[in-house]
Amino acid sequence: MSWTEEKVNKLKELWGKGNTASQIAEIIGGITRNAVIGKAHRLNLSAKIKIKTRAASSNETYNASIEQKNNKIKRGRRSKFKSLIIEKDFEPENPKQLEELNEDSCKWPIGHPDEKSFYFCGRTSLKDFSYCKLHLLYAYQPKGKKEDVVDKGEIPEFIGKKIKSA
């Protein structure tokens, strides 16, 4: 199959109108869909036309809805922790052993489980979390704001400031 000047002009015209390669092949006749795609590519037609199909528009809608959801999640998470940082009233630690813990107890471990002095924080935990306000700040750091690995016994600066202000 050879591309005549007439077929090339017809291809350019139909491609510009947004017809698919299969439609163009059928209209011109005697050529395949792949031949149309190949010729359009060699003529650099493929980069010039963007057909908005039903699938593409539904993908755009889907991507937009995902973006909105992510923004809501980010705002929700940020506002939850902002309120914790603003508060300055931490109840005193209430050391508890494993057997003494309940749903409302902070389950933040203090020390090493092999030591006799090991216990759990025991403060009142926040609703839907396993930790108290202070330990929630350790456990759930804002995305992208995680501190470098901290040596044992060293308190991160943002927690140290929080403890001093309490």
Secondary structure, DSSP 4 states (H G I P E B T S, - for coil): ----HHHHHHHHHHHHHT--HHHHHHHH-SS-HHHHHHHHHHTT-TTT-----HHHHHHHHHHHHHHHHHHHHHHHHHHHHHHHHH----PPP--B-GGG--TTB---EES-TTSTT-EE--SBPPTT-SS-HHHHHHHSPPTT-PPPPPPTTPPPHHHHHHHHH-
